[in-house]
Amino acid sequence: MQIKDDKFRKAILAALADSEMLDIINHAMYKPRSFNDIIKETNIPNTTAFRKIKLMMDDGLLVTEKFEITKEGKKSSLFRSTLRSIVVRYENNLVVVEAEKNIDTVAKTTERFFSLDSK
């Protein structure tokens, strides 16, 4: 699908230009990852990872897929990338961004939304 929304297109381009954001997206693409898993696997400093994850969530590049309770009894969010592949082209003085949605994330989020019991 071609990305028409200018804000989302700019967010994608910014993420592609940032190696740490790319690492986060790559680690959260096929399997939901906790914040701690992401910082351990990518070696990104805590504050940087927190800031970039929040930015990508605000931009719609990451979503909270589910919550889990850690061994310590704390609630932890599991993040997943909303996009599976991205293609960027420059043609006729225009930047064209095409992306494939991460179907698992979209389907699970939709399923959870519509499964809310209205009784």
N, C-alpha and C positions, 0 to 999 in steps of 0.2 A: 504494500500500500504506500502511496505517496503521502508524505507528511505535508499538509497544507498550513497547519497552525504555525505561524512564525515563531512564537515563543518556544514551542516544543522543538521545532527544527533547530533553533539556536542552542537549546539545552543539549540536544543530541550532538551537535558540532562541538560544543564546549567539552562535553564528556569524552568525545573521541580525541580531542587535543590534550587531554589531561591523563597522564599515564596511571596515576593513582585511581582516578575514577574508572578507567578501563579495567584495572585489576579488580576493583569492587564488582563491576558489572560481570566480568568473567567468572568470578567466584560465586556469584549469586544467580547464574543463568539457568543451570539445570537442576540445582538442588537449593532449597531455602537455607540460608545461612544466618547464624546469629552474629551480633556485633563482635563478640569475642572470637568467633571462628574467623571472621573477616580480618581482624587485626593480626591474629596469629598467622594466618595463611599468606597475607600480603605484606606483612612487616611495615604497615603504615602506622604512624604514631596515633595514639588514641584520639587526641583532639582533632587531628586532621581527618581521620576516618569518620568521627562523629559529625563534623561539619559537612563533609562531602556526602555522606549518606543522607543527612537531613536535606541538603540541597537537591540531591537526586530524587528524593521522595517528594519534595515540593514541586519539582519539575515533572514528575510522573515517570521517571526512568526506573525507579524502584518502588515496590509496594511491600507492605507488611503482609505476608501470606498467612502467618498464624503466630500464636503465642505459645510458649512452653514454659514450664516451671523447671528451674535449674535444681541441681542437687542441694544447693544452699537454700532453696525455697523462694527464690526470686523469680519474678516474671521476666521473660526474655522474648523479644520480638525476633522473628525469623524473616529475613528480607529476601526478595527475589526480583530479578530483572524483569521488566515488562516487555523488553524487546529481545528477540533471538538473533536477528541479523540486521545489518545496516549497510546500505549502499549509498554513496555520495557521488554525484556527478556535477560537473560544471558544463553547462551548454547554453549558448546564446545569451551570455551575460546573466545567467541565472544559476543558482545553486539548487540542485534537485536532491532531496533526501528521500530515500525509500527505506522502509523498515518492515520487518516481519515480526508480528506480535509473538510473544512467548505464550503460546496457546494454553499451556498448563496453568499459568497464572491467571489468565483471563477466564478460563473455564471454571477454575476453583473459586475465584472471587464471585463470579456470577452465580455459581451453584450455591455458595454460602449465603449470598444475598437473598436469593429466591427460596431458600429452604427455611427462612425464618417462619416460625409457626405463628399464625395469626389468631390462634384460639384464645 
